[in-house]
Amino acid sequence: MTSPARQLAQDERRKPFGNMRFRLEIDGLQRTGALEVVFPEARVVRLSRKARSIEYGTLSLRRGVTDSGEWFDWWDRSRRSKAPVKRNVAVILLDECGSDINRWTFVGATPVGYLLSNLNALGNEVLIETLELVIADLKASFGSQGASAKKK
């Protein structure tokens, strides 16, 4: 028989996590916070009877505009270069205490789009910067693996 405290702990682990606590890490960039992450679709595509490939949609990152030009600079260097700068991007889901729970690592991310929200003299909203990235691969770790995978 399970104790009530143990049962409560098991029930809490089964409860889905919210989508509002997360951290963003981009290799080589210092100021990488985001207010929204739109995950890409990952799809298995059959090329022939036995061969198949994985296709990924774009990863979209959104944040409020600050005095940091890192996202724009990355996009600008990628659009002007014959060999765009590829970086790994990690999205880490946090629990209520701020501990790492799950981690999604997008390997070989390259900027393909940059967008600013509209300016409005009558408005009072935050100016939003969006960076769209193509990715080469996706890795994920969940639960205790997510916390321990921090710098792997």
Helices and strands as residue ranges (DSSP letters): H 4-14, E 22-26, E 36-38, E 42-46, E 52-56, E 59-64, H 70-80, E 87-94, E 100-116, E 128-134, E 137-141, H 144-148
